Amino acid sequence: MPNETRSDGPTAVHQKILILGGTAEARELAQKLVEDGHAVTTSLAGRTLDPILPAGEIRIGGFGGAEGLATYLRENTFTRIIDATHPFARRISENAIKASAETGVTLEQIVRPRWQKQPGDRWRPVSTLEQAADLLPSGATVLLALGRQYLDAFKQRTDCRFIVRMVDAPDKPLGFFDYAVILGKPASDPSQESDLMTAHGITHLVARNSGGPAGYAKIIAARSLGLPVIMLERD
């Protein structure tokens, strides 16, 4: 953390900081910065009905693109913006770069390291969701661990069964030919993820290479069961 963010000396500079959050890293950072005496606002996308709220002020919802974010930064006189969003939240990260350039507000980006393939992993890396859908064999029972905005590419596969994990219940049918919904966040214990996969007869896992510890248990579980993982890699 840069020296100017600390508050443990007589010359410490207190900042007004906007965190683009929603991740565990964002919550940890908000807690530290608030404890250091900074004025922190965390912006959440609002996709989750009951999110875990970080320390400091909270803003929920979109900004209206890079211009809207730039206006928000100016109107609220932020001195710093930290992009701690999910690694696949490309649009908001791009908007943060543009808004920082337009306003002159310092931008810091926190990027999780990718997961690395380990002995026993049966990964099939892909760069698009369409490629992931095409790789599934007919008759597969697939755990989709992706998020609701990443499902459409798989709906054409009427020859597969999909187990869709979601944090919140969908407000309408998902549109798959054969599917079931599991509500809740991924377990942190690989044995629980393994039990879930076994109970549902999972033959394939589709996941994003998000990195970090929060979702890694499912990768360990797939490894222990010898299941193929179709891994959507980052750009």
N, C-alpha and C positions, 0 to 999 in steps of 0.2 A: 504494500500500500504506500503511495507517495507520502512524503513527510508532512505535506501541508494538510493532510486529512486527519492528523492526530491532534488530540486535545490534552496531552499530558505535559505541556510546557507553557510558560507564561506568554510565549509569542505565537501560540497555536492559532491557526486561521480556521474559523468555523464557516462552513459552506452551506449553500442551499442546493441540495442534490436531488435529481430525479433519477430513480432506478426503474428501468424497464424490466419487470420481473415476472413472477409466476413460477420460478424454479427454487429449489432448495438453496442454491447458491445465492440467489437474490435475497432470500429471507435471512440467511446468515450474515450477508453483507449489510443489510438494513439494520439488523440488531447491533452490529459492531459500530456502524457509523452513528447511530442514535446514541449509543453509550459514549461515543467520543465527542458528543455534543453538537453534531451537525443537524440541520433541519432537513429531514429526509421524507420524500414522497415516493411511494412505489406505485407504478402503474401496472394494473392487471388487465388482461384482455377481456375477461368476463365470460369465458367459455365454460367455466366451472361454476355450478350453482352455489356451492359452499366451500370456497377456497380457504386454505390456511393463510391467515393474514399476518403479514410481517409487522415489525415495529415501525412506528412513525405514521405519517399520513398515508391514506390510500386513495387512489384514483382508479375507477373501473370503466373500461370501454375504450374504443378507438379514438384516434385524434383527427382522422380525416386526412390521412396521408402525410407526406413530409412537410407540406405547407402548414397543415394544422398543428403538427408537432412543433414546428418552428414558432408559430404564434403562441402556443402554450408556454414554451420556454421563455419567450420575451415577456409575455404578460405576467408571468409568475416569477420573473427575475432569477431564474436558476443560474448557478455559476458552474454547474457540472452535470453531465448526464452519463449514466452507466448502463450499458446494454448488457443485462444478465438474463436475457430471454433464452428460450429453448434453442438448441443449435439448429433446428429446422425452421425456426421462425424467421425466414429470410426477409420477408417484406418489411417487418418492423425494424430489422437491423439495417436494411437499406435506407429506410426513411430516417433512421437516427443519424446515419452518416450525412445525408443531405441536409437535415435540419441543423446539425452541428456546423457544417460548412457555411450555411446561410446565416446563422446567428453568431457564430464565433464561440459558442459554449463548448467547453472542452468535453470530448467524448472518450470514454474508456469502454472497451469491449472485453467481456469475460467469456472465453470460449473453452468449453470442456474438451479434454483430450478424447479422441475416439476410443472405443473398445478395440482391442487388438485380438486377432484370432489366436486361440490357444490350442495345444494338442487335444485332439478329440472333437473339436468343433467341426461341424459339417456346414460351413457357410457357403451360400451362393450369392455373391455380391451383385447388386443391381443398382442402376442409376435412376430408374423411374419406377413408379408404381405399376405401370403397364407391363414392364418387363417382369416384375414380381408376379403379376397375375398370370402371365404367359408361362412361367416356369412351373406352375403347380400342375401335378399330374392329375388326370381324371380320377375321381373317387377319393381325393384327399380330404381329410378333416383338418381344417386350418385354424390355428389361433391367430387372429389378427390383433396385434398389440401396437396399434398405430395412432389412435385418435380418430374421432368421428369425421374429421374433414379429409381423411385419407382413404375412404372406403369405396368410392365410386368405381375405381378401376377394377374391382373384384366382382362387381355385381353381374357381369356378363358370364361369369363362370358358374353356370347352372349345373355343372357336373361335379361340383365340390360342395362340401358342407363347411360353413364358417361359424366359428365361435368368436364372437366379437366382445372384447372387453372394453367397457366404458365406465367413466367415473359417475356420470349421471344417466338416468334412464332416458331413452330417446322419446321425443314427443310424438313420433309417428313411426310406422313400420320402416325398416331400413332399406327394403327393396331387394334383398337377396332371395334367391329361390329356396334355399335351405339354410337356416341359420338359427343360432341361439345367442342371447345376450348374457354376459356376465357383468354384474355391476360391482364396482369397487376399483381401488388402485392396486397395482401389482404388489404382491407380497415381497418382503425383504428377505425372507427365508427361502432358499432354493428348494428345500424339501416340500414346502407348501405349493410352490409353483409346479414341482414335479407331480405332486398328488393331483393337482388340478388338471394337468395335461393328461395324466393317466385316466382320470375319471371321465374325461370327455373324449377319450380315444384320439387325441391329437396325433397327427402324423407329420405335420409341418408347422413351423412357426414363421410368421412374417413380422419383422421388427425393423425399426430405424436404428442406425448406429448413433444413438444419442449420447453415449458416454456417461460417465458418472456412476455412482453406486446405486442410485434409487431403482433403476429398472434392470440391473444386471442379474438379479436372481433368476429371471426367466432364461437368460442365456446359459447360466450354469445348469439349470434344470434340463434344458434341451440337450446340452452336452452329456449329462449323466444318462439320459434316455436314448442317446444316439439319434436324435431327431435332426433332420435337415432344417437349417435356418436360412430363409431368404432375407438377406440383409440389405436394406436400402441405405446406401452410403451417401455421405454429404457431397456437395459439389466441391 
